[in-house]
């Protein structure tokens, strides 16, 4: 019984200490805030680089880049005949040194110009200057759309098999299996500043056509979903 009293007394003391610490923290008003999006964790100067950038000089080996808000990046090789697809890696920008660095083929620049539409920098390795223009939302979306097979748990999937937005899709609906491949065309809708586009799917022997809209849900994240309405009505990841 004596041992039990000692144990309960010690347990109460521990509980009291925890409560005192908790009260102290509450009194100080220290409440951690969760970021609303991944790029909130980036330095303010680095957020300007989030997006898709197309290089201006075709004589330099570097490719095009997508800098995502979570610190990952994609690089598309300079030559479309290189046999390489998108290269995946990481990126960071140091506002003090003005160094923009990536792990995709280890490209690094000392940035000399940066705004919402263009940035330029001197390559650390070659000392050559290279500039990039911000891609249109449509060009960015085409790149994202063509990097993987988009699908859901209901066996609806959209898969790119060629250039210029040529895609094939298959759909399984209530036990009836339907499969077609054709030309999947993306066009800008009335608002070029958003990430919703019109699509037209031309398929079959008689060139049947299905139309609708396709939206990139969170354009600053590589894990975004696409939402399709109309002829294809699905949410794909």
PLY file of the C-alpha trace (Angstrom):
ply
format ascii 1.0
element vertex 237
property float x
property float y
property float z
element edge 236
property int vertex1
property int vertex2
end_header
0.00 0.00 0.00
2.88 2.34 0.86
4.46 1.68 -2.57
1.14 2.42 -4.26
0.87 5.77 -2.45
4.38 6.70 -3.53
3.56 5.78 -7.14
0.29 7.78 -7.22
2.00 10.78 -5.60
4.74 10.74 -8.25
2.20 10.36 -11.06
0.18 13.33 -9.74
3.34 15.44 -9.56
4.19 14.59 -13.16
0.65 15.44 -14.28
0.84 18.77 -12.41
4.14 19.65 -14.14
2.68 18.93 -17.56
-0.33 21.13 -16.81
1.86 23.96 -15.57
3.93 23.84 -18.76
0.78 23.82 -20.87
-0.66 26.78 -18.98
2.60 28.66 -19.36
2.55 28.12 -23.15
-1.07 29.23 -23.36
-0.26 32.37 -21.39
2.48 33.22 -23.86
0.01 32.86 -26.73
2.42 30.81 -28.87
0.21 29.11 -31.44
1.95 27.63 -34.50
0.32 28.57 -37.79
-0.02 26.07 -40.61
0.89 27.36 -44.08
-2.01 27.53 -46.50
0.11 26.30 -49.41
3.57 24.73 -49.85
5.17 27.91 -51.24
4.36 29.69 -47.95
7.43 27.88 -46.59
9.66 29.53 -49.22
11.42 32.87 -48.73
9.38 35.67 -50.28
12.00 36.24 -52.99
11.91 32.54 -53.94
8.14 32.49 -54.50
8.57 34.55 -57.67
10.27 31.55 -59.30
7.40 29.12 -58.70
5.96 28.23 -62.09
6.90 27.08 -65.58
9.81 28.74 -67.41
10.81 28.41 -71.07
14.40 29.25 -71.99
15.09 31.82 -74.71
18.38 30.59 -76.19
18.28 27.28 -78.07
22.08 27.24 -78.42
22.51 26.52 -74.70
22.03 22.98 -73.44
19.76 23.78 -70.49
16.12 22.86 -70.85
12.83 24.29 -69.64
11.91 24.17 -65.97
8.95 23.92 -63.63
9.75 25.09 -60.11
7.07 23.74 -57.77
6.00 25.33 -54.51
7.13 22.31 -52.48
10.78 22.66 -53.53
10.75 20.01 -56.25
11.40 20.81 -59.89
11.01 19.34 -63.36
13.39 19.87 -66.26
12.58 19.16 -69.90
15.78 18.61 -71.94
16.64 21.20 -74.56
16.29 18.96 -77.60
13.01 17.22 -78.35
15.10 14.57 -80.13
17.25 13.80 -77.10
15.21 10.73 -76.24
14.80 11.99 -72.68
11.57 12.86 -70.96
11.06 15.05 -67.91
13.90 14.95 -65.37
12.83 15.26 -61.72
14.75 16.97 -58.93
14.82 19.79 -56.39
15.43 23.53 -56.49
16.24 26.35 -54.07
16.91 30.06 -54.22
19.12 31.94 -51.77
18.08 35.62 -51.73
21.35 36.65 -50.06
23.68 35.14 -52.66
21.07 35.31 -55.46
21.98 31.73 -56.37
19.24 29.61 -57.96
20.29 25.96 -57.73
18.76 22.72 -58.96
19.61 19.03 -58.77
18.41 18.48 -62.35
21.77 18.07 -64.12
23.10 20.34 -61.35
22.11 23.57 -63.09
22.93 26.66 -60.99
22.72 30.36 -61.79
23.58 33.67 -60.20
20.34 35.52 -60.86
20.77 38.98 -62.40
17.13 39.76 -63.24
13.83 38.51 -61.87
10.20 39.56 -62.19
6.84 37.90 -62.69
7.38 37.31 -66.43
11.11 36.69 -66.92
14.31 35.87 -65.08
17.94 35.75 -66.19
21.12 34.43 -64.64
24.77 33.60 -65.23
25.51 29.88 -65.24
27.88 29.01 -62.39
29.64 26.36 -64.48
29.87 28.01 -67.92
29.58 31.70 -67.02
27.07 32.09 -69.86
23.95 34.19 -69.40
20.59 32.55 -69.97
17.08 33.97 -69.67
13.69 32.33 -69.21
10.17 33.54 -69.98
7.11 32.53 -67.96
5.14 29.95 -69.93
1.48 30.46 -70.70
-0.92 28.52 -68.50
-1.86 26.39 -71.49
1.77 25.44 -72.28
2.38 24.65 -68.61
-0.76 22.52 -68.43
0.19 20.53 -71.54
3.54 19.66 -69.98
1.92 18.56 -66.72
-0.76 16.58 -68.55
1.77 14.65 -70.63
4.05 13.53 -67.78
2.03 10.61 -66.48
-1.08 8.47 -66.78
-3.99 10.15 -65.00
-6.47 7.74 -63.44
-8.94 7.06 -60.65
-10.29 4.05 -58.77
-13.07 3.53 -61.31
-10.71 2.55 -64.15
-11.07 5.88 -65.89
-7.71 6.98 -67.15
-6.11 9.44 -69.52
-2.72 8.68 -70.99
-0.45 10.70 -73.29
1.23 8.75 -76.08
2.50 11.52 -78.36
3.28 15.18 -78.91
0.90 18.09 -79.49
-1.57 16.89 -76.90
-2.41 13.59 -78.60
-3.88 11.49 -75.83
-5.82 8.28 -75.52
-8.37 7.52 -72.85
-10.29 4.49 -71.68
-13.42 4.34 -69.58
-15.08 1.53 -67.66
-18.71 2.23 -66.75
-21.06 -0.07 -64.80
-19.71 -3.33 -66.16
-19.60 -2.14 -69.77
-16.03 -1.93 -71.05
-15.40 0.84 -73.52
-12.00 1.61 -75.03
-10.96 4.21 -77.56
-7.83 6.03 -78.62
-7.82 9.25 -80.53
-6.74 12.86 -80.72
-7.17 14.84 -77.51
-7.08 18.57 -78.21
-6.65 21.24 -75.52
-7.67 24.85 -76.19
-7.79 27.90 -73.95
-11.21 28.94 -72.62
-12.40 32.52 -72.20
-10.05 33.11 -69.22
-6.33 32.64 -70.03
-5.38 33.43 -66.43
-6.95 30.34 -64.87
-6.22 26.64 -65.24
-9.47 25.50 -66.82
-9.38 24.59 -70.51
-11.66 23.20 -73.18
-10.98 19.75 -74.59
-12.15 17.95 -77.69
-11.67 14.21 -78.11
-11.84 12.85 -81.67
-11.97 9.06 -81.85
-13.24 6.03 -83.73
-13.67 5.09 -87.38
-16.28 7.79 -87.94
-14.37 10.51 -86.06
-16.80 10.78 -83.20
-16.29 13.84 -81.03
-16.64 14.39 -77.29
-16.19 17.79 -75.64
-15.91 19.24 -72.16
-13.67 21.11 -69.74
-10.51 20.03 -67.97
-9.08 21.80 -64.88
-5.79 21.53 -63.01
-6.92 21.73 -59.39
-3.78 23.02 -57.61
-1.34 24.35 -60.22
1.52 25.00 -57.78
1.73 21.35 -56.68
3.09 18.37 -58.65
0.48 16.21 -56.88
-2.47 18.10 -58.31
-5.58 16.39 -59.62
-7.35 17.10 -62.90
-11.12 17.52 -62.98
-12.93 16.67 -66.20
-16.54 17.44 -67.10
-18.63 16.76 -70.18
-17.89 13.76 -72.38
-15.38 12.47 -69.83
-16.69 13.17 -66.33
-14.05 12.22 -63.77
-11.50 13.35 -61.18
-8.10 11.89 -62.03
-4.79 11.81 -60.18
0 1
1 2
2 3
3 4
4 5
5 6
6 7
7 8
8 9
9 10
10 11
11 12
12 13
13 14
14 15
15 16
16 17
17 18
18 19
19 20
20 21
21 22
22 23
23 24
24 25
25 26
26 27
27 28
28 29
29 30
30 31
31 32
32 33
33 34
34 35
35 36
36 37
37 38
38 39
39 40
40 41
41 42
42 43
43 44
44 45
45 46
46 47
47 48
48 49
49 50
50 51
51 52
52 53
53 54
54 55
55 56
56 57
57 58
58 59
59 60
60 61
61 62
62 63
63 64
64 65
65 66
66 67
67 68
68 69
69 70
70 71
71 72
72 73
73 74
74 75
75 76
76 77
77 78
78 79
79 80
80 81
81 82
82 83
83 84
84 85
85 86
86 87
87 88
88 89
89 90
90 91
91 92
92 93
93 94
94 95
95 96
96 97
97 98
98 99
99 100
100 101
101 102
102 103
103 104
104 105
105 106
106 107
107 108
108 109
109 110
110 111
111 112
112 113
113 114
114 115
115 116
116 117
117 118
118 119
119 120
120 121
121 122
122 123
123 124
124 125
125 126
126 127
127 128
128 129
129 130
130 131
131 132
132 133
133 134
134 135
135 136
136 137
137 138
138 139
139 140
140 141
141 142
142 143
143 144
144 145
145 146
146 147
147 148
148 149
149 150
150 151
151 152
152 153
153 154
154 155
155 156
156 157
157 158
158 159
159 160
160 161
161 162
162 163
163 164
164 165
165 166
166 167
167 168
168 169
169 170
170 171
171 172
172 173
173 174
174 175
175 176
176 177
177 178
178 179
179 180
180 181
181 182
182 183
183 184
184 185
185 186
186 187
187 188
188 189
189 190
190 191
191 192
192 193
193 194
194 195
195 196
196 197
197 198
198 199
199 200
200 201
201 202
202 203
203 204
204 205
205 206
206 207
207 208
208 209
209 210
210 211
211 212
212 213
213 214
214 215
215 216
216 217
217 218
218 219
219 220
220 221
221 222
222 223
223 224
224 225
225 226
226 227
227 228
228 229
229 230
230 231
231 232
232 233
233 234
234 235
235 236
